[in-house]
Amino acid sequence: MIILLPPSETKTAPAPREAAVELDTLTRPQLGQARATMMRAAVATAKAADGAGMLGVPASAPELQERMTRIDAEPAGPALEVYSGVLFDALGDARPTHEDVQVLIASALFGVVDAAADRIPAYRLSAGSSVKRLGKVGTWWKPKLAPIAKELAGHLVVDGRSGAYRSMMPVKDALDVSPVQERDGKRTVVSHDAKHYRGLVARELMRADSPATSADEVVDQLRSAFGDRLGVELDRSKLVIVDRFERVGGA
């Protein structure tokens, strides 16, 4: 089973004493040249007068642009310790413990990284960013990641990525994690807190006694883990996570 996760906009910088990223040690070495090209473009963009706007650096955090000017020399740490935010808070300390479970994180800088094996710096770049010479990041990566997507399509894939990163590397027949909230029988798609639910799904699948081998087994494992807290349904290629809110006091 493969679990696909989105990256986070917020990241925790590794300790200064840690070594810089080594591209040739990252998983999926066939992406090495593309990763080096994107890194050079990101550095050039960060050094440009309009770099902050292109990279989406907020005016309150100019240090993020400065970091990107030397991202190839910035300290690197385990991917699951660098990415932070809502999804990774929900993930907690869960880590893939079965060799048949791989957790991959989409990355605007590296294409895709292995959550358990790869060490990366705290970078500022998203699929929607644009960089010098290459244009929109997600669009540039799409053909480079197509062979990876084809490889993944032969496995059971649970996809917790957001729209921009799904577009960057569409995976055929993946189970898309689709959270909804239900009130009085009416359902609404979760947008703001979607990452929280996707983090919970990834956490429980990683904690399962054995890897799921089918969509039905994924549903069974999650139902067992969530109990009455959340509903789990399979709607064709959608893994629907249902958070039900009960009417209080007849109101």
C-alpha positions in Angstrom: 0.0 0.0 0.0 1.1 3.5 -0.8 -0.1 6.6 1.1 0.3 9.9 -0.8 0.3 13.1 1.3 0.5 16.8 0.4 3.4 18.9 1.8 2.8 21.7 4.2 3.4 25.4 3.7 4.9 25.6 7.2 8.1 23.7 7.9 10.4 23.3 10.8 14.0 24.0 10.0 16.5 21.2 11.0 19.2 22.0 13.4 22.0 24.1 11.9 24.6 21.4 12.5 22.7 19.0 10.1 24.2 18.4 6.7 22.7 19.8 3.6 20.4 17.8 1.3 22.2 15.3 -1.0 20.0 14.9 -4.1 21.7 11.6 -5.1 20.5 10.0 -1.8 16.8 10.8 -2.2 14.5 8.0 -3.3 13.3 7.9 -6.9 16.8 8.7 -8.2 15.4 9.0 -11.7 14.2 12.4 -10.6 17.8 13.6 -9.8 18.3 15.8 -12.8 14.8 17.4 -12.5 15.4 18.0 -8.8 18.7 19.8 -9.5 17.1 21.9 -12.3 14.2 22.9 -10.0 16.6 23.8 -7.2 18.7 26.0 -9.4 15.6 27.8 -10.7 14.3 28.2 -7.1 17.6 29.8 -6.0 17.7 32.1 -9.0 14.1 33.1 -8.3 14.8 33.8 -4.6 17.7 36.1 -5.6 15.5 38.1 -8.0 13.9 41.4 -7.1 10.5 39.9 -7.6 11.4 36.6 -5.9 9.3 37.1 -2.8 6.1 37.4 -4.8 7.0 34.5 -7.2 7.7 32.2 -4.2 4.7 33.4 -2.2 6.9 34.7 0.7 4.8 36.8 3.1 6.1 40.3 3.9 6.2 39.3 7.6 8.8 36.5 6.9 11.5 37.8 4.6 13.9 35.2 6.1 12.1 32.6 4.0 13.3 34.3 0.8 16.8 34.5 2.2 16.7 30.8 3.1 15.7 30.0 -0.5 18.7 31.8 -1.9 20.9 29.2 -0.3 18.5 26.2 -0.1 21.1 23.9 -1.5 23.3 24.5 1.5 20.6 24.6 4.2 20.5 21.8 6.8 18.3 18.8 6.0 16.3 16.6 8.3 13.8 13.7 8.1 10.9 14.7 5.9 8.3 13.9 8.6 10.1 16.2 11.0 10.5 19.1 8.5 6.9 19.2 7.3 4.5 20.7 10.0 1.0 22.0 10.2 -2.5 20.6 10.5 -2.1 17.3 8.6 1.2 16.5 10.2 -0.1 17.4 13.7 -2.9 14.9 13.1 -0.3 12.3 12.0 1.4 12.7 15.3 4.3 10.3 15.9 2.9 7.6 13.5 5.5 6.2 11.2 5.4 3.5 8.5 6.4 0.3 10.2 5.7 -2.3 7.5 7.9 -2.7 4.5 4.8 -3.0 2.4 3.6 0.5 3.4 5.2 3.4 1.8 4.3 7.0 2.6 5.2 9.5 -0.2 4.9 13.3 0.2 4.4 15.6 -2.8 7.1 18.3 -3.1 7.3 21.3 -5.3 11.1 21.3 -4.9 11.8 17.6 -5.2 8.8 16.2 -7.0 8.1 13.5 -4.4 9.9 12.4 -1.3 9.8 9.3 0.9 8.4 10.3 4.3 10.5 7.7 6.1 13.7 7.7 4.2 14.4 11.2 2.7 16.1 14.1 4.4 15.2 17.6 3.1 15.6 21.2 4.0 12.8 23.6 5.1 12.0 25.2 1.8 9.5 27.7 0.5 7.9 26.6 -2.8 4.5 25.4 -3.8 2.9 23.7 -6.8 1.3 27.1 -7.6 4.5 29.0 -7.5 6.4 30.2 -10.6 10.1 30.2 -10.9 12.6 31.7 -13.3 13.0 29.9 -16.7 10.7 27.1 -15.8 7.3 28.8 -15.2 4.6 27.3 -13.0 6.1 24.7 -10.8 3.2 22.1 -10.9 2.9 22.3 -14.6 6.7 21.8 -15.1 6.8 18.8 -12.8 3.8 17.0 -14.4 5.6 15.3 -17.3 8.6 14.5 -15.1 6.4 12.7 -12.6 4.3 10.8 -15.1 6.5 7.7 -15.0 6.3 7.7 -11.2 2.5 8.0 -11.4 2.4 5.1 -13.8 4.4 2.9 -11.4 2.2 3.8 -8.5 -1.0 3.0 -10.4 -0.1 -0.7 -10.1 -0.5 -0.5 -6.3 -3.2 0.2 -3.8 -2.9 4.0 -3.4 -4.6 6.1 -0.7 -4.4 9.7 -1.9 -4.6 12.4 0.7 -3.1 15.2 -1.5 -4.8 18.5 -2.2 -6.0 19.4 -5.7 -2.8 21.2 -6.9 -0.6 18.3 -6.0 -3.0 15.7 -7.4 -2.8 17.7 -10.7 0.9 17.7 -10.6 1.0 13.9 -10.5 -2.4 12.3 -11.2 -2.5 8.6 -10.1 -5.0 6.4 -11.9 -7.4 4.4 -9.6 -6.1 6.0 -6.4 -8.5 6.2 -3.5 -9.0 9.9 -2.9 -9.6 10.8 0.8 -12.7 13.0 0.7 -13.8 14.4 4.1 -17.4 15.6 4.6 -19.4 16.9 7.5 -23.0 15.8 8.1 -25.6 17.8 9.9 -29.2 16.7 10.1 -28.6 14.3 7.2 -27.1 17.0 4.9 -23.5 16.7 3.9 -21.0 19.4 3.0 -17.5 18.9 1.7 -14.8 19.8 4.2 -12.3 22.3 2.8 -10.6 24.2 5.7 -10.0 21.2 7.9 -9.6 18.6 5.2 -5.9 18.2 6.0 -6.8 17.2 9.6 -9.0 14.3 8.4 -6.4 13.2 5.9 -3.8 13.1 8.6 -6.0 11.0 10.7 -6.5 8.5 7.9 -2.8 8.2 7.2 -2.1 7.8 10.9 -4.5 4.9 11.4 -3.4 3.1 8.2 0.2 3.3 9.3 -0.7 2.0 12.7 -2.7 -1.0 11.4 -1.4 -4.4 12.4 -0.9 -5.4 8.7 -1.0 -3.4 5.5 -4.4 -3.2 3.6 -4.4 -5.0 0.3 -7.7 -3.8 -1.1 -10.0 -0.8 -0.9 -12.4 -2.8 1.2 -9.6 -3.6 3.7 -8.8 0.1 3.9 -12.4 0.8 4.8 -12.4 -2.0 7.4 -9.2 -0.9 9.1 -10.4 2.7 9.3 -13.8 1.8 10.7 -12.2 -0.3 13.3 -9.8 2.5 14.2 -12.3 5.4 14.2 -15.2 3.5 15.9 -18.1 5.9 16.4 -16.0 9.0 15.9 -16.0 9.1 12.1 -17.8 7.2 9.4 -16.0 5.6 6.5 -17.6 4.9 3.1 -16.3 3.8 -0.3 -17.9 5.7 -3.2 -16.2 4.4 -6.3 -12.7 6.0 -6.2 -13.5 8.1 -3.2 -12.7 7.2 0.4 -15.4 9.3 2.2 -14.7 10.2 5.8 -17.9 11.4 7.5 -17.9 13.6 10.6 -21.4 13.6 11.9 -22.7 16.5 14.1 -25.8 15.6 16.1 -28.6 18.0 16.7 -28.3 19.4 20.3 -31.4 19.9 22.5 -33.8 19.6 19.5 -32.6 22.9 18.1 
